[in-house]
Amino acid sequence: MSQTEIPANGPASGLSRWRIGAFALPAAPIAAMGLPIVVYLPPFYAGEMGLGLALVGAIFMITRFWDVFTDPVLGVMSDRVKTRWGRRRHWIVISVPIMLVSVYMLFMPTAPVSGSYLLWWMVIAYIGWTLLTISHMSWGAELTPDYNERSTIQGFREVALIAGMIFVLLVPVFIEAMQPENVAAARVASMGWYVLILLPITVLIAVWAVPERKVPDPTHVPWREAVSILIKNRPLLRLLIADLLGGISGGIVTALFLFLAADVLKLQFASLLILVYLTAGCVFVPIMVRLSHMWGKHRTLAYSSLFSAVTVPLIFLIEPGDLWFAVAVWICLGVNMGAGPFLFRSIMADVADHDHVEGGNQRTGLFYSLLTMTNKIGAALAIGFTYPALELIGFVPGIENTASAELGLKLVYVLPPAIIGFLVAWVMWNFPIDEDQQSENRRILQKRQSMAEGAGGNAGASVAPIGGAN
């Protein structure tokens, strides 16, 4: 079967909606692996596997720093190695067996296990996960040069991410209903099988159905000059600052959610709020994509941040035990939970083009690795802030706390994210790369590409299809 290649100089990708959907599919297992690693694996290994809180905490901290370190390394590698498939799809395929083996070993361990066992397989898992994530995001950025279509593609990907989180949360619910004994092990194993089954299927569909866009071969730039261009790239720095702030805000909310819902608001079905929050986000992503086409990406991101800043104080209005009002509040909070992530990624594609114009080299993988790195650092900083803050105000999880301690937790949950929402809006409000600037950048790059092709260069060399039909 034939495969239509995406031309290098076209104004848009030419991809149909079903192909964009096929591209987005691997985001579901990406998210389905990420959520259990943060929420379920640490207590499982600390409790059921008998490693203890201190050791498990140290291992997950070490591997998180390892994950941050490997982001730019794998991003640069993704940019520089090109095959007949292109620059991205082969890395995605390579990541699959790494992910499958490590997920099996982590989610279905045979007791007893040691700390070195957990450390080793977490390191391997993060290599596969980072390689898959960065390559997939970079591939999406390069599918089209069009300002608005990039939002559409990243919006599809965000819907798949959120859907992956929703379904991986629902799987343990059915497992717990069918197997009341040894619930923790069965719950973790079910999440592992979800990833093991979904990942190869979705990757196969994506790489078979969606071609890569032809991009110029990377040119050699001395590393000192490359770093200088990177540091002087003000749009990049502004976007990374905003993403770092967003990571801090999201990390605070994530770290304190269970304490707020169970210990302060006395809600019996706290997990329901997570599903409500994610579902609202999934439903409203297409609306946010449409708004970004109308207002521009940076302004939509600013409005989204302002919306978060003014709605998170609704937490103060929830009375203890009032589940349905809490559901209404979390629907409101979830309306734009997916807006920031897909807009950051879509804007980063434009920033990478700007860097290409200024520096003469396409470093999309590196730029997306920086984006994932700042968000992870922000989440880590949030943990470093919230837990000492809880200790300072005298809040103790799992017991009846004083009114002042409960108020203190609400303040820690609400005030930093609200302030950060205003800060992100301020940083992004007059972002210099809008639709007009992006169009000018693409005009310059297309002119360079045409000149290179006219001179007989290999910048327009085709990328071999894998298969599939229109």
Buried (B, 14 or more C-beta within 10 A) or exposed (E): EEBEBBBBBBEBBBBEEEBBBBBBBBBBBBBBBBBBBEBBBBBBBBEBBEBEEEBBEBBBEEBBEBBBEBBBEBBBBBBEEBEEBBBBBBBBBBBBEBBBBBBBBBBBBEEEBEBEBBBBBBBBBBBBBBBBBBBBBBBBBBBBBBBBBBBBBBBBBBBBBBBBBBBBBEBBEEBBEEEEEEEBBBBBBBBBBBBBEBBBEBBBBBBBBBBBBBBBBBEEBEEEEBEEBBEEBEBBBBBBBBBBBBBBBBBBBBBBBBBBBBBBBBBEEBBBBBBBBBBBBBBBBBEBBBBBBEEBBBBBBBBBBBBBBEBBEBBEEBEEEBBEBBBBBBBBBBBBBBBBBBBBBBBBBBBBBBBBBEBBBBBBBBBBBBBBBBBBBBBBBBBEBBEEBBEEBEBEEEEEBEEEBBBBBBBBBBEBBBEBBBBBBEBBBEBEBBBEBBBEBBEEBBEBBBEBBEEEEEBBBEBEBBEBEE
